[in-house]
Amino acid sequence: MKRLLILAAAASAALLTSACVTVIDADSDDDLAWHGENAQPFDAARSECRASTGKGLRSDDFRDCMAAKGWTRS
């Protein structure tokens, strides 16, 4: 029983800390507040979305592109 409790605690701690990313080393204010779970690397996703949409970082098209790559803005 004690082993099961320890295993459950370790598993829950691992799940709580995995696969969640927040951009903390942002280059500018436009990069702040993006969060991703199982997302593509932020810099690559941002570059691809800038190139593919041809629109500003605050446009709906850019936000939709980033969402498709696993990033959401809070």
All heavy atoms as TSV, in Angstrom:
chain	resi	resn	atom	element	x	y	z
A	1	MET	N	N	0.830	-1.188	0.000
A	1	MET	CA	C	0.000	0.000	0.000
A	1	MET	C	C	0.876	1.254	0.000
A	1	MET	O	O	0.577	2.208	-0.698
A	1	MET	CB	C	-0.924	-0.039	1.231
A	1	MET	CG	C	-1.835	1.127	1.341
A	1	MET	SD	S	-3.060	1.055	0.028
A	1	MET	CE	C	-4.163	2.285	0.561
A	2	LYS	N	N	1.952	1.223	0.777
A	2	LYS	CA	C	2.841	2.368	0.868
A	2	LYS	C	C	3.536	2.613	-0.476
A	2	LYS	O	O	3.680	3.757	-0.905
A	2	LYS	CB	C	3.869	2.127	1.971
A	2	LYS	CG	C	4.667	3.345	2.340
A	2	LYS	CD	C	5.551	3.024	3.532
A	2	LYS	CE	C	6.160	4.257	4.109
A	2	LYS	NZ	N	6.985	3.984	5.269
A	3	ARG	N	N	3.919	1.542	-1.149
A	3	ARG	CA	C	4.555	1.666	-2.460
A	3	ARG	C	C	3.591	2.262	-3.480
A	3	ARG	O	O	3.977	3.067	-4.315
A	3	ARG	CB	C	5.046	0.308	-2.950
A	3	ARG	CG	C	6.256	-0.178	-2.238
A	3	ARG	CD	C	6.727	-1.471	-2.832
A	3	ARG	NE	N	7.823	-2.016	-2.055
A	3	ARG	CZ	C	8.353	-3.178	-2.256
A	3	ARG	NH1	N	7.873	-3.961	-3.210
A	3	ARG	NH2	N	9.353	-3.589	-1.525
A	4	LEU	N	N	2.357	1.857	-3.422
A	4	LEU	CA	C	1.349	2.373	-4.342
A	4	LEU	C	C	1.143	3.873	-4.140
A	4	LEU	O	O	1.029	4.638	-5.094
A	4	LEU	CB	C	0.031	1.622	-4.163
A	4	LEU	CG	C	-1.103	2.020	-5.105
A	4	LEU	CD1	C	-0.703	1.800	-6.552
A	4	LEU	CD2	C	-2.349	1.229	-4.778
A	5	LEU	N	N	1.116	4.309	-2.905
A	5	LEU	CA	C	0.954	5.722	-2.593
A	5	LEU	C	C	2.145	6.537	-3.105
A	5	LEU	O	O	1.966	7.603	-3.692
A	5	LEU	CB	C	0.785	5.916	-1.079
A	5	LEU	CG	C	0.536	7.334	-0.605
A	5	LEU	CD1	C	-0.734	7.899	-1.243
A	5	LEU	CD2	C	0.411	7.376	0.897
A	6	ILE	N	N	3.348	6.012	-2.921
A	6	ILE	CA	C	4.550	6.700	-3.405
A	6	ILE	C	C	4.547	6.763	-4.923
A	6	ILE	O	O	4.852	7.796	-5.520
A	6	ILE	CB	C	5.821	6.012	-2.870
A	6	ILE	CG1	C	5.922	6.213	-1.355
A	6	ILE	CG2	C	7.065	6.546	-3.566
A	6	ILE	CD1	C	7.008	5.391	-0.698
A	7	LEU	N	N	4.188	5.668	-5.564
A	7	LEU	CA	C	4.121	5.634	-7.022
A	7	LEU	C	C	3.078	6.618	-7.550
A	7	LEU	O	O	3.319	7.340	-8.515
A	7	LEU	CB	C	3.807	4.224	-7.504
A	7	LEU	CG	C	3.697	4.030	-9.008
A	7	LEU	CD1	C	5.007	4.388	-9.681
A	7	LEU	CD2	C	3.301	2.607	-9.322
A	8	ALA	N	N	1.925	6.675	-6.916
A	8	ALA	CA	C	0.876	7.601	-7.335
A	8	ALA	C	C	1.326	9.053	-7.167
A	8	ALA	O	O	1.058	9.900	-8.031
A	8	ALA	CB	C	-0.397	7.349	-6.545
A	9	ALA	N	N	2.017	9.350	-6.098
A	9	ALA	CA	C	2.501	10.721	-5.871
A	9	ALA	C	C	3.548	11.096	-6.921
A	9	ALA	O	O	3.539	12.206	-7.454
A	9	ALA	CB	C	3.079	10.842	-4.471
A	10	ALA	N	N	4.442	10.175	-7.232
A	10	ALA	CA	C	5.468	10.448	-8.234
A	10	ALA	C	C	4.851	10.633	-9.616
A	10	ALA	O	O	5.244	11.526	-10.368
A	10	ALA	CB	C	6.491	9.319	-8.255
A	11	ALA	N	N	3.878	9.809	-9.946
A	11	ALA	CA	C	3.225	9.908	-11.249
A	11	ALA	C	C	2.467	11.224	-11.380
A	11	ALA	O	O	2.514	11.874	-12.428
A	11	ALA	CB	C	2.284	8.728	-11.459
A	12	SER	N	N	1.775	11.633	-10.353
A	12	SER	CA	C	1.021	12.886	-10.441
A	12	SER	C	C	1.964	14.080	-10.533
A	12	SER	O	O	1.690	15.037	-11.257
A	12	SER	CB	C	0.058	13.033	-9.270
A	12	SER	OG	O	0.753	13.161	-8.059
A	13	ALA	N	N	3.087	14.034	-9.834
A	13	ALA	CA	C	4.058	15.123	-9.928
A	13	ALA	C	C	4.638	15.197	-11.337
A	13	ALA	O	O	4.823	16.285	-11.885
A	13	ALA	CB	C	5.163	14.927	-8.905
A	14	ALA	N	N	4.914	14.063	-11.924
A	14	ALA	CA	C	5.448	14.039	-13.285
A	14	ALA	C	C	4.435	14.588	-14.283
A	14	ALA	O	O	4.787	15.339	-15.196
A	14	ALA	CB	C	5.848	12.619	-13.662
A	15	LEU	N	N	3.189	14.235	-14.132
A	15	LEU	CA	C	2.166	14.725	-15.040
A	15	LEU	C	C	1.938	16.225	-14.901
A	15	LEU	O	O	1.681	16.918	-15.878
A	15	LEU	CB	C	0.847	13.981	-14.807
A	15	LEU	CG	C	0.808	12.546	-15.304
A	15	LEU	CD1	C	-0.500	11.881	-14.877
A	15	LEU	CD2	C	0.953	12.489	-16.807
A	16	LEU	N	N	2.022	16.725	-13.704
A	16	LEU	CA	C	1.793	18.150	-13.483
A	16	LEU	C	C	2.902	19.019	-14.061
A	16	LEU	O	O	2.677	20.174	-14.402
A	16	LEU	CB	C	1.635	18.433	-11.990
A	16	LEU	CG	C	0.350	17.912	-11.350
A	16	LEU	CD1	C	0.398	18.123	-9.840
A	16	LEU	CD2	C	-0.860	18.601	-11.936
A	17	THR	N	N	4.104	18.472	-14.161
A	17	THR	CA	C	5.233	19.275	-14.625
A	17	THR	C	C	5.605	19.013	-16.066
A	17	THR	O	O	6.498	19.672	-16.591
A	17	THR	CB	C	6.464	19.025	-13.740
A	17	THR	OG1	O	6.794	17.633	-13.794
A	17	THR	CG2	C	6.215	19.450	-12.318
A	18	SER	N	N	4.960	18.090	-16.738
A	18	SER	CA	C	5.357	17.758	-18.101
A	18	SER	C	C	4.459	18.421	-19.129
A	18	SER	O	O	3.293	18.707	-18.889
A	18	SER	CB	C	5.319	16.246	-18.299
A	18	SER	OG	O	3.991	15.791	-18.232
A	19	ALA	N	N	5.036	18.669	-20.292
A	19	ALA	CA	C	4.321	19.093	-21.488
A	19	ALA	C	C	3.661	20.458	-21.398
A	19	ALA	O	O	2.821	20.785	-22.216
A	19	ALA	CB	C	3.287	18.050	-21.884
A	20	CYS	N	N	4.033	21.279	-20.492
A	20	CYS	CA	C	3.476	22.624	-20.407
A	20	CYS	C	C	4.625	23.613	-20.509
A	20	CYS	O	O	5.574	23.537	-19.744
A	20	CYS	CB	C	2.713	22.808	-19.108
A	20	CYS	SG	S	1.883	24.396	-19.022
A	21	VAL	N	N	4.516	24.549	-21.441
A	21	VAL	CA	C	5.596	25.484	-21.695
A	21	VAL	C	C	5.041	26.895	-21.659
A	21	VAL	O	O	3.971	27.163	-22.182
A	21	VAL	CB	C	6.214	25.227	-23.083
A	21	VAL	CG1	C	7.295	26.228	-23.389
A	21	VAL	CG2	C	6.746	23.825	-23.187
A	22	THR	N	N	5.786	27.796	-21.072
A	22	THR	CA	C	5.465	29.215	-21.110
A	22	THR	C	C	6.697	29.937	-21.624
A	22	THR	O	O	7.812	29.630	-21.218
A	22	THR	CB	C	5.109	29.752	-19.712
A	22	THR	OG1	O	3.994	29.022	-19.218
A	22	THR	CG2	C	4.785	31.228	-19.760
A	23	VAL	N	N	6.517	30.883	-22.512
A	23	VAL	CA	C	7.647	31.615	-23.063
A	23	VAL	C	C	8.097	32.620	-22.016
A	23	VAL	O	O	7.401	33.581	-21.737
A	23	VAL	CB	C	7.257	32.329	-24.370
A	23	VAL	CG1	C	8.429	33.113	-24.901
A	23	VAL	CG2	C	6.784	31.322	-25.388
A	24	ILE	N	N	9.269	32.377	-21.431
A	24	ILE	CA	C	9.769	33.276	-20.397
A	24	ILE	C	C	10.984	34.074	-20.847
A	24	ILE	O	O	11.389	35.010	-20.189
A	24	ILE	CB	C	10.106	32.516	-19.096
A	24	ILE	CG1	C	11.128	31.432	-19.364
A	24	ILE	CG2	C	8.865	31.964	-18.463
A	24	ILE	CD1	C	11.656	30.742	-18.129
A	25	ASP	N	N	11.569	33.703	-21.975
A	25	ASP	CA	C	12.718	34.443	-22.473
A	25	ASP	C	C	12.345	35.192	-23.746
A	25	ASP	O	O	13.063	35.205	-24.721
A	25	ASP	CB	C	13.903	33.511	-22.706
A	25	ASP	CG	C	13.596	32.412	-23.706
A	25	ASP	OD1	O	12.408	32.176	-23.977
A	25	ASP	OD2	O	14.547	31.804	-24.213
A	26	ALA	N	N	11.212	35.832	-23.708
A	26	ALA	CA	C	10.670	36.519	-24.878
A	26	ALA	C	C	11.551	37.691	-25.267
A	26	ALA	O	O	12.114	38.381	-24.424
A	26	ALA	CB	C	9.255	36.988	-24.583
A	27	ASP	N	N	11.657	37.906	-26.585
A	27	ASP	CA	C	12.456	39.010	-27.107
A	27	ASP	C	C	11.730	40.344	-27.021
A	27	ASP	O	O	12.349	41.386	-26.964
A	27	ASP	CB	C	12.831	38.745	-28.565
A	27	ASP	CG	C	13.722	37.526	-28.715
A	27	ASP	OD1	O	14.445	37.202	-27.761
A	27	ASP	OD2	O	13.692	36.912	-29.794
A	28	SER	N	N	10.406	40.314	-27.046
A	28	SER	CA	C	9.641	41.559	-27.034
A	28	SER	C	C	8.295	41.321	-26.347
A	28	SER	O	O	7.947	40.198	-26.021
A	28	SER	CB	C	9.403	42.047	-28.465
A	28	SER	OG	O	8.498	41.189	-29.124
A	29	ASP	N	N	7.555	42.408	-26.170
A	29	ASP	CA	C	6.237	42.300	-25.560
A	29	ASP	C	C	5.288	41.456	-26.392
A	29	ASP	O	O	4.360	40.856	-25.871
A	29	ASP	CB	C	5.621	43.686	-25.342
A	29	ASP	CG	C	6.315	44.446	-24.218
A	29	ASP	OD1	O	7.002	43.797	-23.406
A	29	ASP	OD2	O	6.169	45.676	-24.175
A	30	ASP	N	N	5.515	41.407	-27.722
A	30	ASP	CA	C	4.651	40.609	-28.586
A	30	ASP	C	C	4.802	39.116	-28.332
A	30	ASP	O	O	3.938	38.329	-28.703
A	30	ASP	CB	C	4.948	40.900	-30.061
A	30	ASP	CG	C	4.487	42.288	-30.476
A	30	ASP	OD1	O	3.487	42.766	-29.904
A	30	ASP	OD2	O	5.125	42.880	-31.350
A	31	ASP	N	N	5.920	38.713	-27.727
A	31	ASP	CA	C	6.164	37.295	-27.457
A	31	ASP	C	C	5.680	36.865	-26.084
A	31	ASP	O	O	5.704	35.686	-25.761
A	31	ASP	CB	C	7.657	36.985	-27.556
A	31	ASP	CG	C	8.181	37.148	-28.974
A	31	ASP	OD1	O	7.365	37.138	-29.917
A	31	ASP	OD2	O	9.394	37.280	-29.135
A	32	LEU	N	N	5.233	37.793	-25.278
A	32	LEU	CA	C	4.786	37.451	-23.934
A	32	LEU	C	C	3.410	36.803	-23.962
A	32	LEU	O	O	2.629	37.011	-24.870
A	32	LEU	CB	C	4.743	38.710	-23.066
A	32	LEU	CG	C	6.091	39.389	-22.830
A	32	LEU	CD1	C	5.894	40.674	-22.035
A	32	LEU	CD2	C	7.055	38.472	-22.113
A	33	ALA	N	N	3.142	36.046	-22.956
A	33	ALA	CA	C	1.821	35.464	-22.713
A	33	ALA	C	C	1.440	34.329	-23.650
A	33	ALA	O	O	0.281	34.000	-23.766
A	33	ALA	CB	C	0.742	36.546	-22.731
A	34	TRP	N	N	2.398	33.737	-24.346
A	34	TRP	CA	C	2.110	32.546	-25.146
A	34	TRP	C	C	2.363	31.328	-24.285
A	34	TRP	O	O	3.359	31.234	-23.588
A	34	TRP	CB	C	3.007	32.486	-26.380
A	34	TRP	CG	C	2.640	33.470	-27.445
A	34	TRP	CD1	C	3.243	34.661	-27.685
A	34	TRP	CD2	C	1.599	33.342	-28.413
A	34	TRP	NE1	N	2.641	35.288	-28.739
A	34	TRP	CE2	C	1.631	34.499	-29.204
A	34	TRP	CE3	C	0.640	32.372	-28.677
A	34	TRP	CZ2	C	0.737	34.707	-30.255
A	34	TRP	CZ3	C	-0.244	32.569	-29.722
A	34	TRP	CH2	C	-0.198	33.729	-30.505
A	35	HIS	N	N	1.449	30.377	-24.353
A	35	HIS	CA	C	1.557	29.133	-23.596
A	35	HIS	C	C	1.322	27.972	-24.553
A	35	HIS	O	O	0.485	28.075	-25.443
A	35	HIS	CB	C	0.519	29.082	-22.472
A	35	HIS	CG	C	0.564	30.267	-21.581
A	35	HIS	ND1	N	1.476	30.395	-20.563
A	35	HIS	CD2	C	-0.168	31.402	-21.573
A	35	HIS	CE1	C	1.285	31.547	-19.958
A	35	HIS	NE2	N	0.296	32.193	-20.556
A	36	GLY	N	N	2.038	26.890	-24.332
A	36	GLY	CA	C	1.850	25.751	-25.215
A	36	GLY	C	C	1.947	24.423	-24.491
A	36	GLY	O	O	2.726	24.279	-23.563
A	37	GLU	N	N	1.138	23.492	-24.919
A	37	GLU	CA	C	1.210	22.118	-24.427
A	37	GLU	C	C	1.488	21.225	-25.618
A	37	GLU	O	O	0.738	21.235	-26.593
A	37	GLU	CB	C	-0.096	21.708	-23.757
A	37	GLU	CG	C	-0.269	22.335	-22.389
A	37	GLU	CD	C	-1.417	21.702	-21.627
A	37	GLU	OE1	O	-1.630	20.490	-21.763
A	37	GLU	OE2	O	-2.083	22.437	-20.903
A	38	ASN	N	N	2.564	20.464	-25.528
A	38	ASN	CA	C	3.002	19.610	-26.641
A	38	ASN	C	C	3.124	20.426	-27.920
A	38	ASN	O	O	2.737	19.986	-28.998
A	38	ASN	CB	C	2.037	18.440	-26.838
A	38	ASN	CG	C	1.989	17.543	-25.638
A	38	ASN	OD1	O	3.014	17.288	-25.001
A	38	ASN	ND2	N	0.814	17.062	-25.289
A	39	ALA	N	N	3.639	21.646	-27.793
A	39	ALA	CA	C	3.722	22.577	-28.908
A	39	ALA	C	C	5.061	22.453	-29.622
A	39	ALA	O	O	6.039	21.959	-29.073
A	39	ALA	CB	C	3.560	24.006	-28.391
A	40	GLN	N	N	5.066	22.951	-30.852
A	40	GLN	CA	C	6.311	23.051	-31.599
A	40	GLN	C	C	7.189	24.100	-30.920
A	40	GLN	O	O	6.686	24.948	-30.185
A	40	GLN	CB	C	6.024	23.471	-33.033
A	40	GLN	CG	C	5.256	22.450	-33.834
A	40	GLN	CD	C	5.014	22.918	-35.258
A	40	GLN	OE1	O	5.518	23.948	-35.690
A	40	GLN	NE2	N	4.212	22.173	-35.980
A	41	PRO	N	N	8.498	24.077	-31.162
A	41	PRO	CA	C	9.361	25.120	-30.583
A	41	PRO	C	C	8.840	26.514	-30.947
A	41	PRO	O	O	8.462	26.766	-32.098
A	41	PRO	CB	C	10.726	24.841	-31.213
A	41	PRO	CG	C	10.689	23.378	-31.536
A	41	PRO	CD	C	9.266	23.094	-31.921
A	42	PHE	N	N	8.831	27.395	-29.955
A	42	PHE	CA	C	8.184	28.700	-30.115
A	42	PHE	C	C	8.786	29.522	-31.246
A	42	PHE	O	O	8.055	30.055	-32.089
A	42	PHE	CB	C	8.253	29.490	-28.802
A	42	PHE	CG	C	7.617	30.840	-28.905
A	42	PHE	CD1	C	6.243	30.971	-28.873
A	42	PHE	CD2	C	8.383	31.971	-29.068
A	42	PHE	CE1	C	5.635	32.210	-28.995
A	42	PHE	CE2	C	7.789	33.221	-29.180
A	42	PHE	CZ	C	6.425	33.338	-29.143
A	43	ASP	N	N	10.104	29.659	-31.282
A	43	ASP	CA	C	10.735	30.510	-32.292
A	43	ASP	C	C	10.424	30.033	-33.707
A	43	ASP	O	O	10.163	30.840	-34.600
A	43	ASP	CB	C	12.248	30.578	-32.072
A	43	ASP	CG	C	12.613	31.345	-30.813
A	43	ASP	OD1	O	11.808	32.179	-30.366
A	43	ASP	OD2	O	13.711	31.100	-30.276
A	44	ALA	N	N	10.455	28.725	-33.911
A	44	ALA	CA	C	10.158	28.182	-35.238
A	44	ALA	C	C	8.689	28.404	-35.593
A	44	ALA	O	O	8.372	28.790	-36.732
A	44	ALA	CB	C	10.496	26.698	-35.287
A	45	ALA	N	N	7.796	28.170	-34.645
A	45	ALA	CA	C	6.366	28.379	-34.905
A	45	ALA	C	C	6.082	29.836	-35.230
A	45	ALA	O	O	5.350	30.142	-36.177
A	45	ALA	CB	C	5.545	27.930	-33.700
A	46	ARG	N	N	6.681	30.744	-34.477
A	46	ARG	CA	C	6.471	32.180	-34.713
A	46	ARG	C	C	6.968	32.580	-36.097
A	46	ARG	O	O	6.278	33.277	-36.835
A	46	ARG	CB	C	7.187	32.989	-33.635
A	46	ARG	CG	C	7.027	34.494	-33.805
A	46	ARG	CD	C	7.836	35.251	-32.805
A	46	ARG	NE	N	9.230	34.859	-32.954
A	46	ARG	CZ	C	10.176	35.082	-32.062
A	46	ARG	NH1	N	9.883	35.695	-30.939
A	46	ARG	NH2	N	11.413	34.691	-32.273
A	47	SER	N	N	8.143	32.100	-36.468
A	47	SER	CA	C	8.705	32.433	-37.782
A	47	SER	C	C	7.843	31.893	-38.920
A	47	SER	O	O	7.587	32.593	-39.905
A	47	SER	CB	C	10.124	31.875	-37.908
A	47	SER	OG	O	10.974	32.492	-36.983
A	48	GLU	N	N	7.401	30.641	-38.786
A	48	GLU	CA	C	6.556	30.048	-39.818
A	48	GLU	C	C	5.235	30.790	-39.950
A	48	GLU	O	O	4.751	31.006	-41.065
A	48	GLU	CB	C	6.305	28.575	-39.508
A	48	GLU	CG	C	7.528	27.700	-39.692
A	48	GLU	CD	C	7.286	26.269	-39.235
A	48	GLU	OE1	O	6.110	25.851	-39.144
A	48	GLU	OE2	O	8.279	25.566	-38.971
A	49	CYS	N	N	4.646	31.175	-38.820
A	49	CYS	CA	C	3.361	31.881	-38.871
A	49	CYS	C	C	3.510	33.289	-39.422
A	49	CYS	O	O	2.630	33.765	-40.150
A	49	CYS	CB	C	2.712	31.897	-37.483
A	49	CYS	SG	S	2.110	30.271	-36.994
A	50	ARG	N	N	4.611	33.952	-39.122
A	50	ARG	CA	C	4.854	35.278	-39.709
A	50	ARG	C	C	4.952	35.165	-41.227
A	50	ARG	O	O	4.385	35.966	-41.963
A	50	ARG	CB	C	6.149	35.875	-39.165
A	50	ARG	CG	C	6.044	36.484	-37.815
A	50	ARG	CD	C	7.386	37.040	-37.394
A	50	ARG	NE	N	7.321	37.693	-36.108
A	50	ARG	CZ	C	8.373	37.972	-35.371
A	50	ARG	NH1	N	9.583	37.653	-35.769
A	50	ARG	NH2	N	8.232	38.576	-34.207
A	51	ALA	N	N	5.690	34.151	-41.692
A	51	ALA	CA	C	5.896	33.981	-43.131
A	51	ALA	C	C	4.616	33.536	-43.842
A	51	ALA	O	O	4.303	34.034	-44.929
A	51	ALA	CB	C	7.009	32.961	-43.374
A	52	SER	N	N	3.879	32.630	-43.236
A	52	SER	CA	C	2.707	32.081	-43.927
A	52	SER	C	C	1.506	33.017	-43.926
A	52	SER	O	O	0.735	33.031	-44.882
A	52	SER	CB	C	2.308	30.731	-43.333
A	52	SER	OG	O	1.799	30.884	-42.029
A	53	THR	N	N	1.339	33.808	-42.872
A	53	THR	CA	C	0.170	34.696	-42.825
A	53	THR	C	C	0.454	36.050	-43.443
A	53	THR	O	O	-0.450	36.680	-43.989
A	53	THR	CB	C	-0.322	34.913	-41.381
A	53	THR	OG1	O	0.693	35.572	-40.626
A	53	THR	CG2	C	-0.704	33.603	-40.735
A	54	GLY	N	N	1.687	36.523	-43.333
A	54	GLY	CA	C	2.014	37.845	-43.843
A	54	GLY	C	C	1.307	38.950	-43.085
A	54	GLY	O	O	1.172	40.058	-43.558
A	55	LYS	N	N	0.837	38.623	-41.889
A	55	LYS	CA	C	0.091	39.586	-41.086
A	55	LYS	C	C	0.794	39.819	-39.763
A	55	LYS	O	O	1.700	39.095	-39.388
A	55	LYS	CB	C	-1.328	39.088	-40.857
A	55	LYS	CG	C	-2.069	38.876	-42.148
A	55	LYS	CD	C	-3.527	38.894	-41.959
A	55	LYS	CE	C	-4.177	38.784	-43.339
A	55	LYS	NZ	N	-5.588	38.744	-43.275
A	56	GLY	N	N	0.326	40.814	-39.031
A	56	GLY	CA	C	0.909	41.163	-37.750
A	56	GLY	C	C	0.690	40.114	-36.689
A	56	GLY	O	O	-0.174	39.231	-36.809
A	57	LEU	N	N	1.467	40.219	-35.622
A	57	LEU	CA	C	1.423	39.248	-34.541
A	57	LEU	C	C	0.106	39.255	-33.787
A	57	LEU	O	O	-0.230	38.297	-33.108
A	57	LEU	CB	C	2.566	39.516	-33.558
A	57	LEU	CG	C	3.972	39.425	-34.139
A	57	LEU	CD1	C	4.995	39.809	-33.079
A	57	LEU	CD2	C	4.247	38.059	-34.683
A	58	ARG	N	N	-0.640	40.313	-33.886
A	58	ARG	CA	C	-1.913	40.401	-33.166
A	58	ARG	C	C	-3.119	40.104	-34.054
A	58	ARG	O	O	-4.258	40.250	-33.627
A	58	ARG	CB	C	-2.050	41.772	-32.519
A	58	ARG	CG	C	-0.911	42.040	-31.544
A	58	ARG	CD	C	-1.285	43.059	-30.520
A	58	ARG	NE	N	-0.160	43.349	-29.655
A	58	ARG	CZ	C	0.057	42.746	-28.503
A	58	ARG	NH1	N	-0.750	41.827	-28.078
A	58	ARG	NH2	N	1.099	43.075	-27.762
A	59	SER	N	N	-2.867	39.645	-35.274
A	59	SER	CA	C	-3.982	39.342	-36.178
A	59	SER	C	C	-4.603	37.990	-35.838
A	59	SER	O	O	-3.969	37.126	-35.238
A	59	SER	CB	C	-3.499	39.338	-37.634
A	59	SER	OG	O	-2.713	38.192	-37.881
A	60	ASP	N	N	-5.849	37.824	-36.245
A	60	ASP	CA	C	-6.543	36.548	-36.021
A	60	ASP	C	C	-5.873	35.415	-36.784
A	60	ASP	O	O	-5.774	34.288	-36.288
A	60	ASP	CB	C	-8.013	36.652	-36.431
A	60	ASP	CG	C	-8.817	37.521	-35.487
A	60	ASP	OD1	O	-8.382	37.721	-34.329
A	60	ASP	OD2	O	-9.893	38.003	-35.897
A	61	ASP	N	N	-5.398	35.705	-38.007
A	61	ASP	CA	C	-4.740	34.666	-38.808
A	61	ASP	C	C	-3.463	34.172	-38.134
A	61	ASP	O	O	-3.192	32.976	-38.113
A	61	ASP	CB	C	-4.410	35.188	-40.204
A	61	ASP	CG	C	-5.652	35.431	-41.043
A	61	ASP	OD1	O	-6.703	34.808	-40.747
A	61	ASP	OD2	O	-5.582	36.238	-41.980
A	62	PHE	N	N	-2.682	35.100	-37.585
A	62	PHE	CA	C	-1.454	34.712	-36.895
A	62	PHE	C	C	-1.787	33.878	-35.661
A	62	PHE	O	O	-1.175	32.842	-35.414
A	62	PHE	CB	C	-0.643	35.954	-36.494
A	62	PHE	CG	C	0.658	35.614	-35.827
A	62	PHE	CD1	C	1.776	35.315	-36.572
A	62	PHE	CD2	C	0.757	35.589	-34.442
A	62	PHE	CE1	C	2.986	34.991	-35.960
A	62	PHE	CE2	C	1.953	35.262	-33.816
A	62	PHE	CZ	C	3.066	34.975	-34.583
A	63	ARG	N	N	-2.772	34.304	-34.893
A	63	ARG	CA	C	-3.170	33.578	-33.686
A	63	ARG	C	C	-3.659	32.169	-34.036
A	63	ARG	O	O	-3.321	31.202	-33.365
A	63	ARG	CB	C	-4.244	34.343	-32.931
A	63	ARG	CG	C	-4.572	33.728	-31.575
A	63	ARG	CD	C	-5.617	34.506	-30.799
A	63	ARG	NE	N	-6.872	34.516	-31.528
A	63	ARG	CZ	C	-7.479	35.615	-31.973
A	63	ARG	NH1	N	-6.970	36.795	-31.749
A	63	ARG	NH2	N	-8.610	35.526	-32.631
A	64	ASP	N	N	-4.435	32.049	-35.122
A	64	ASP	CA	C	-4.916	30.740	-35.554
A	64	ASP	C	C	-3.769	29.842	-35.989
A	64	ASP	O	O	-3.773	28.638	-35.717
A	64	ASP	CB	C	-5.927	30.892	-36.686
A	64	ASP	CG	C	-7.220	31.559	-36.242
A	64	ASP	OD1	O	-7.482	31.618	-35.016
A	64	ASP	OD2	O	-7.965	32.029	-37.124
A	65	CYS	N	N	-2.799	30.412	-36.676
A	65	CYS	CA	C	-1.631	29.640	-37.103
A	65	CYS	C	C	-0.858	29.125	-35.889
A	65	CYS	O	O	-0.467	27.954	-35.851
A	65	CYS	CB	C	-0.737	30.512	-37.989
A	65	CYS	SG	S	0.775	29.681	-38.536
A	66	MET	N	N	-0.649	29.997	-34.904
A	66	MET	CA	C	0.071	29.582	-33.691
A	66	MET	C	C	-0.715	28.516	-32.940
A	66	MET	O	O	-0.128	27.566	-32.415
A	66	MET	CB	C	0.335	30.788	-32.789
A	66	MET	CG	C	1.361	31.761	-33.330
A	66	MET	SD	S	3.023	31.093	-33.413
A	66	MET	CE	C	3.537	31.216	-31.703
A	67	ALA	N	N	-2.033	28.625	-32.904
A	67	ALA	CA	C	-2.855	27.638	-32.228
A	67	ALA	C	C	-2.715	26.268	-32.903
A	67	ALA	O	O	-2.701	25.239	-32.232
A	67	ALA	CB	C	-4.323	28.088	-32.207
A	68	ALA	N	N	-2.605	26.267	-34.214
A	68	ALA	CA	C	-2.430	25.014	-34.944
A	68	ALA	C	C	-1.092	24.364	-34.605
A	68	ALA	O	O	-0.934	23.151	-34.734
A	68	ALA	CB	C	-2.527	25.261	-36.441
A	69	LYS	N	N	-0.146	25.152	-34.142
A	69	LYS	CA	C	1.172	24.628	-33.759
A	69	LYS	C	C	1.278	24.369	-32.259
A	69	LYS	O	O	2.331	24.065	-31.744
A	69	LYS	CB	C	2.254	25.595	-34.220
A	69	LYS	CG	C	2.291	25.718	-35.737
A	69	LYS	CD	C	3.326	26.701	-36.184
A	69	LYS	CE	C	3.310	26.866	-37.683
A	69	LYS	NZ	N	3.410	25.672	-38.459
A	70	GLY	N	N	0.151	24.535	-31.535
A	70	GLY	CA	C	0.103	24.208	-30.119
A	70	GLY	C	C	0.245	25.375	-29.169
A	70	GLY	O	O	0.340	25.192	-27.966
A	71	TRP	N	N	0.255	26.609	-29.681
A	71	TRP	CA	C	0.453	27.801	-28.847
A	71	TRP	C	C	-0.829	28.608	-28.727
A	71	TRP	O	O	-1.525	28.832	-29.708
A	71	TRP	CB	C	1.547	28.693	-29.438
A	71	TRP	CG	C	2.890	28.062	-29.321
A	71	TRP	CD1	C	3.547	27.360	-30.285
A	71	TRP	CD2	C	3.735	28.061	-28.185
A	71	TRP	NE1	N	4.743	26.919	-29.802
A	71	TRP	CE2	C	4.894	27.337	-28.515
A	71	TRP	CE3	C	3.627	28.598	-26.906
A	71	TRP	CZ2	C	5.929	27.126	-27.615
A	71	TRP	CZ3	C	4.665	28.401	-26.007
A	71	TRP	CH2	C	5.794	27.683	-26.369
A	72	THR	N	N	-1.129	29.071	-27.532
A	72	THR	CA	C	-2.263	29.967	-27.302
A	72	THR	C	C	-1.787	31.179	-26.529
A	72	THR	O	O	-0.840	31.100	-25.760
A	72	THR	CB	C	-3.390	29.277	-26.517
A	72	THR	OG1	O	-2.867	28.780	-25.281
A	72	THR	CG2	C	-3.998	28.129	-27.310
A	73	ARG	N	N	-2.455	32.274	-26.757
A	73	ARG	CA	C	-2.097	33.519	-26.073
A	73	ARG	C	C	-3.109	33.780	-24.972
A	73	ARG	O	O	-4.306	33.676	-25.183
A	73	ARG	CB	C	-2.091	34.660	-27.057
A	73	ARG	CG	C	-1.676	35.975	-26.442
A	73	ARG	CD	C	-1.606	37.048	-27.485
A	73	ARG	NE	N	-0.272	37.576	-27.413
A	73	ARG	CZ	C	0.352	38.211	-28.373
A	73	ARG	NH1	N	-0.233	38.399	-29.512
A	73	ARG	NH2	N	1.561	38.668	-28.198
A	74	SER	N	N	-2.607	34.100	-23.789
A	74	SER	CA	C	-3.535	34.367	-22.683
A	74	SER	C	C	-3.881	35.839	-22.591
A	74	SER	O	O	-3.350	36.654	-23.246
A	74	SER	CB	C	-2.947	33.899	-21.364
A	74	SER	OG	O	-1.700	34.475	-21.138
